[in-house]
């Protein structure tokens, strides 16, 4: 027996050693040495291998076969790279190649404004894509030269939101969703109880999309020096344009192929001394490594922490989303740190658990009580629970297209008894009290039980109103009128008093510094640190410095792009089935296309 255990252990150790050796060999094969310093006359390339999220991520091994998350840059580092390049004498131009995945409209606006600052330094921005749609063109509109091949298609149809409804399918499966809710716009429950959207739901989505489109036409119009009304007319009257039509309407200024764009750049900045067929270039990721400053900022007396609240809000601790206890701990550490003077909470969340939101809000209140200014910077979405955790900040900053508000509460209680009966499964329950098992998936709630839960939901909603009213210095009845679970754009929220200012993360940091009376300050970004496996994964999925690159191979097991919304919704639905209860979250996953 001892010999067997010894041989088994030896086999396991040997296998692990072989795996680590293989990983080392593969990584050294795929990961090339970084080139020397960025040369003078260089072009910074931002292409479709650039992924950005609010706080960044390191990816996982599943991404190697298309079944996991790719590494992503923190959004602020993309902005920092562009701002650094504006001041960097080595960088002559930026090339926007094929579009990038930089988040939603609010996130893209921060990048667009950085590109505008780059151009203001008398530096050039060039854009190329075989086709454009309104998402990819938003950044490209800033460019001095916009290239598109003669047979390219310019998609300018406007924005559409897709909402999925499961009530009919659930009925066929024998699954019933019993609900309690407050507010005519709190329509998070609609996909589970209705075959299609209510009129109130359609109305609020229509108004939200109108605001998103208005923001797009204003920003793009300002970049192109074209009236926003002209762009609105093009959206209504055309929709799909040929490259020639896009050229005739001033949307692009070069009908040219990829090689012609390269030749144009070579004439502008000169050739790469090592490769006369192209220009000196550096990828965004490589440029960030070259310009990264890891100083601790010891020379500054004022220190500001940027803490991230990104994703769904859950009870307890959570690594990849927002855990109520996780974020509360971060805020508590910031409050108790004697060397930290202010906090900026960057919120990009549709909400989630009402209980966890309250845990986080308490720490926000304690920060203010400790005389440490706390500013909220809203990203693409800061709604429902995302607004709950924000409402007691000293100041709230949002982008015009930020989705916010959704001040409302609902309860969802799935019942799969019919499904269990259909498949021949019977569940017996023994309980010591009349309500001991009422949250069970196998139990249909009685009218009395739902009434009891409705009372609980009403209490939480009233508490939500109280917190918004006190945090925003608003009359409670006024808050109730604008609440009802309705979502608002950042622009509308400013008019209603739900936010204080339009702007991005840097604007929020500036407000925090002003609150500290600090003309000079150091900013700490509380972003996730990589473990050894994540560092290895990031290396395996990294791209060469000369960034004419494609996404990694081996994508056969990935979920097709067209099915991603359905896949995401199925995961969300599964989470609700596993965790029935009271939520403060957005009324749906809004897929804007």
N, C-alpha and C positions, 0 to 999 in steps of 0.2 A: 504493500500500500504506500509506504514511504517512497519507494522507487517510482511508483506511478505519479504521486504528487510532485516529486522532484522533476520528472520528465515533462509533466504538464506545465509546471511553472517555467521551466526552461523554454518550452515551446512558445508560451505566451510572451516571455521577455524577448525571445528571438524575433518573433513576429513584430512586436512593437519597435524593436531596433531597426528591422528591415523597413517598416513603414516610415520611420523618421529619416532614414537614409534616403529612401525613395523621394520623400518630400523635399529633402535638401537638394538632391540631384535635379529634380524637376524644376525647383524654384531657381536654381542657378542657371538652368538652361533657358528658362523663359524670361527671367528678369535680368536685363542688361545693366552694365555699369552706367551711372549717370554721366553725361557728357560734361566737359568743363564749363566754366562760367558762361552765362548768357552773353552772346556777342553783341557788339554795337550794330545798330541797323536791323534789329530783330523784330519779327512779327509775333505777337502773342495770339495763339490760336485757341478759340473757344468753340469746340465742335460737339458732335452728338455722343461723344464718350464722356462728357461732363454731366454728372448727376449731382444735384444739390438738395439737401433737406435743411430744416432749421438748425439742428445742432450737429448734423453729420452722422455718419455711421461707418462701421468698418467692414460690413458685409459678413457673409458666412460661406462655409465650404460648399453649400448647396448651389451657390451661384455659378460654380464651375460647370455644372450641368444644367443650368437654367432653372433650378428649383429653389433658389434662395435670393437673398437681398444682395445687390451690388454695393460696394463701398460708395459713400456719397460725401461730398464736401459740405461743411457748414455753409449756409447761404452767405453769411457775413464774410467768409473767406473769399468767395467769388467776387463780392463787392470790393473787399480789401485789395485783391489782386489787380482789379481794374484801376482802382485809385492809385495803387503803387506804380502801376505802369504809366499812368499819366505824369508822374513825377520822375520816372526812370529814363535817363538819357539814352539807355540802350534800346528802349522799345520805341519804334517808329509808328507802328500801326497795330490794330487788332483785326483779326479775321474771324468773322462769325460764320462757321461752316456747318451747314445742314441742320441747324437748330440744336438746342440743348434742352434737357429735362430739368428745369429749374423751379419746379413747383407751379402753383397757381398764379392768377393775375396779380395778387398783391406782392408775391415774391418776385415775379418778373419785373414789376415796376421798380423795385429797388435796384435791380441790375440795369434796367434801362436808364435810370437816373445817373448811375455810375458811368455808363457809356457816354451820356451827355456831358458829364464833367470831363471825361477823357478827351472828347472832341473840342471842348472849350480850351484845352491846352494846345490847340493847333496841331493835333495829331489825327490821323486818319482811321476811319473804321470802314472795313470792306465786308460785304456779306455775299454769300453764295449758297444756293440750295437748288436742287433740280425741280422742286415744287415748293410752294409756300401755302400755308394756311394762316389763319388769324393768330394762332398761338406763336408759331415760329416767326411770323412777320413782325410781331410786336417789337422784338429786339432789333431785327434787321432794319426796321424803318429809321433807326438812328443813323445808319451807315451813310457815308459820303457816296460810296459806289455800291449799288445793289445789282448783282448778277443773277441771271436766270437763263437757262438754255431755251432756244427758240420754241421747242415743243413742250415746255413746262406748263403746268397748270397752277393758276393762282386761285385758291379757294377762299372766297370772301362771302360766305353764306350767312354769317352771323353766328350767334351762340344758341345752342339748344341744351336743355337739361333732360336727362333720362332718369325716370323714377320707376323702380320695379315694384310690382304688387303681387303678393303671393296668396291672397285669401282664397282664391278658387283652387289653386293647387293644394293648399293646406286642407281645405275641405275634402278634396278627393282622397287625401292621405289619411284623413281621420284625425287631424290635428286642429284644435280650437285654441284661439288666442283670446283670453278674456282681459279686458283693459279697464283702467280708470285713468282719467286725465283732467286737466284744467286748461281752458283757453281754446277758442275756436281755431286758432292757427297751430296748436300743438299737435301736428299731424304725424309725429313719429310712429304712431300706432297704425296709421292708415294702410300701409302695405300689408298688414297682417289681418285686417278686418274688412277691407273694401276691395272690390275688383279693380278700381281705378281711383284717381285722385279726386278729392272734393273740390268744389268751386273755390272755397277759401284758400286751399293749398295752391291751386293753379294760379290764383290771383297773386299770391305773395311771390311765387317763383317767377311769374311774368315780370313783376316789378323789379325783382332782384336782377334778372338777366338784362332788363333794359338798362339798369344802372351799370352793370358790367360792360355792356356795349357802349354806353355813353362815355365811360372812362377810357375805353379802348380808342374810340374815335377822337377824343380830345387829346390823348397822349400821342397817338400816331399822327394826327393832324398837326400838332405842334412840331413834331420831328420833321415832317415833310413840308411844313408851311402850306398845308392844304386845309381848307375850312372843314371842321368836323361835320357840318351838314352835307358837304360834298361826299364824304366817305359814307355817311348814313344812306345817301341816295344810291351809291354804288352797291351797298349791301342789299338794299331793297330791290333794285332794278336788275342787277346782274347775277350775283351769287358766285358763279364760276366764270373765271376769265382766262383767256389764253395768255401766254407770255407777251404776245404782241399787244393785246388789249391792256395788259398791266403796264406795259411800256408807254402806250399812248396816253394812259391816264395818270402818268407820273408816279406810279407805284414802284417801278424799277427804272434804272437808267442805263442798264447794259443788257442787251440780248446777247449772251455769250456762254460758251461752254466752259467746263472746268479748266481745261488747259489755257483758254484765253484769259480766264481770271488769274491764273498763275502767272502768265506773261505780264499782265497788267501790274501785278504786285512786284514782279522783278523789276519792271521799269520804274516803279515807285521807290523801292527801297534797295535795289541792287540784288546781286546773286549771292548765294551762299558760297563762300570761298572753297568749301569742301564738295559742293555739288552745284555745278553751274546750270543745272536744269530746274533749280528751285531757289528759294530765298531762305535767309536765316530765320529759323522759326523755333518757337518753344511752346510746349503745351501748357495749359493753365496749371495742371498738377505739378509739372516740373518747375514752373516759374514760382509757384508758392513755396516749394522746397528751397529755392534759391534765395527768396526774399524773407523767409520765416525768421522771426525774431523771438527767441525764447527768453528774453530778459525778464526778470521778475518785477521790473518797475520800481526798484527800491528807492529811486530818486524822487518819487512822487509821494506826497503826504496823503493825498486823497485817492481812495481805491473804490472802484465801482464793480460790482459783480453782475454779470449777465447770466441769469438762470433760465433754463428752458422748460416750458410746459408744452410738450408736443405729443399729439395723439389722443386716443380715447382715455377717459378718466376711469380708473378702476379702484376698488377698495384695496388697502394694504400696500405691499411693495410690488413694483413692476420695473423690469429692466428696459423694455423697448417702447412702452407707452408711458402714461402718467399714472403712477401709483399715488393714492392720496397720502400714504405714510412716507413714500419716497420723496415726493416734492416737499411735503411739510418738513421733513428732516433737513433738506437742503436750505429751506428758508430759515429754519431754526438755527442751523450752523452759521448762516450769514448774519442773523441777528446777534448771536453770541460772540462773533468774531470781533474783537476790539479794534482790529486794524482795517475793518471794512466799513465804509461810510455810507454806501447807498446800494440799492438793488434795482436792476431792470429785469422784470419778468417778461420774457418773450413767449407769448401765448399763440399756439397754433393748434386749436383743439375744438372738436364739435361738442365736447361735453361728455357726460357719462353718469357715473354714480353720484347721486345727490349727497350721500353721506361723505364720500371722499372729497367732493367739492367743498363741503363745509369744513372739513379738517384742514384743507389748504387755506381757505379764507381766514380761518382763525390765526394761522401763522402770518398771513398778510397784515391782519389787524395788529398783531403783536409787534411786527416790524415798525409800523407807524407809531405805535405807543413808545417804542424805544428810540424815537426821534431819528430813525434812519429812513430817508426818503425812499419810496418804492414807486417806480414808474412801470406801467404795463405798455409793452409794444405788441400790437396785434399783427399777426401774419395773415395768411389766407382766410383763416376762420378762427373766430373766438366767440363761440355761441353757446347758449344754454349754460351747462356747467363751465364752459370756457369763459363765459361772461361772469358767472357766479364768482369764480376765483379772482376776477379782475376788478370787481366793482368797488373795492375799498382802497384801491391804489390812490396815491396822491394825484397822479395824472394818468390818463389813458390816451395812447397814440395809435391811430389805425390808418390804413391805406384806404383810398376811396372805394376800392372793390373788396375790402375785407367783408366777410360774412359774419355778422355779429347779432346780438340780441337773443332771440329765441328764449325769452324769459318765460319759462313754463315747466311743468312737471307732469309725468305720466307713470303709470304702473302697468306692467305686462306680466301676465300669468298664463303660461301655456298649459294646455290640457290634452294629453295624448291617450286618454282612456279608450276612445273609439278605435284608434289605431291598434292599441294593445288587444282589444276584443277581436279585431279583424284577423290578427295574426295568431290568436289563440293563447294569449298570455294573460293570466289573471293575477292580480295583486291583492293580497289581504293585508289590512293595516290594523295594528293594535296601537292605541293612543291613550294617554292618561288625561287628556283634556279635550274639549270639543273642537279646539282650533289647532291642535298639535300638528296635524298633517296637512293643513290647508294650503301650504305652498308646494305640495307634492305635484309632480307632473301627471300623476295618474288620478287626479281628483278634480272634478268640475266644481268651481266655486259657486256657492249658493248666493242668492241676492243679498242675504244678510252679510255674508263674508265680503262681497264686493263693496257693499255700503260701508263696512268698517274700513276697508282699504281706501275708499274714496275720501273718507274723513282724514285719513293719514296723508293722502296726496294733497288735499286742500290745506292742511296745516303746513306742509313743506312749501307749497306755492305761496302761501301767505308769508312765510319766513323769507322766501326768495324776494318777494316784493319789498319787505322791510329792509333787507340788506341792500338792495339796489337804491331804495329811497334814501337811506341814511348815508350810504357810501357816495352817492352822486348828488346829495343835497337837493333832492327832488321831492315834490309832494307825492304821497303814496298813491293817490287816485290818478295822478298823471302817469305814474309808472304803470299802474294797472291798465290804463288805456293803451299804452304803447307796448305792453307785454303780450298777454294772450298767446304766448308761444310764437309770436311772429318774428321772422328774420328780417334784418335790415342791412343795407350796405353801409360801409364806413361813412360815406357822405351823408346818408340819411341819419345815421346814428349821431353824427356831429350836430346836425340841426335839432335833434331831439334831446341833446344833452347827455347821451350815453357815453360819448367819448369827448375828449377835450381838444384834440388837434389831429390833423391829417399829416402823415409822415411815416418814416421808416424807423428801423432800429437805431440808427445814429441820432435821429431826432430825439428819441427817448433817452439815449445816453446823455445827450446835451442837456436835456431837462434835469436829469439826475445830478449832473455836475453843477448846474445853476442852483439847484436846491441846496447844494453843499457850499455854494459860493467859491467854487474851485475853478479857476481858469486853466489849471493844469491837473491832470488826473491820469490814473492808470486803470485799465479795464481788464478784469479777469473774466474769461469766458468759461463757464462750467460745462465743458463738453466731454463726452465719454472718452475714456482712455482705452486703448486696444490691449487685449491680452495676446500672448504669443501666437495662438491659432488665428486670431483676427489679423494680426500683422502679416502672417504668412499668406492669408487669403487676399489681403489688400495687395501684396506684392504680386501674387499670381494673376490678379485681375488688373494690374496697372498697365499703363500704355507707354510706348516709347516717347522720347522727348520730341521727335519729329512726328507730329500728331495726325498725319493722314492715316487714320486708324479705323478699324471696324470694331464692333462689339465682340467680346470673346466668343469662340465657337462652342460646339456641343450644346446647342439650344433645343435639341429635339424633345426634351422632357418638359419644356416650359409651357405654361398656360398661354395659348394664343392671345395676342393683344385684344382681338375682338371680343374674347370671352372674359377678359380680366374684370370688367364691372360685375358680371354675374358671379364669378368666382369670389370676389371680395364680398358681395352681398350674401352669398351662401355662408361665408365664414362669419359674417356679422350676425346673421340669423341664428347660426349655431351657438354663438356666444349668448344670445338672449335666451334661447331655449335652455341652456345650461344654467343660466343665472337669472331667474325671474326676480322681479322686484321693482323698485322705484328708480326712475332715471330722470336726469336733466340733460338731454342731448338733442342734437339737431333732428328735425323731422324726417330726415332721409339722408342717404348718401347722395349728394348732388353731383352727378357726373356731367360737367359742362363741356360740350364739344363745339 
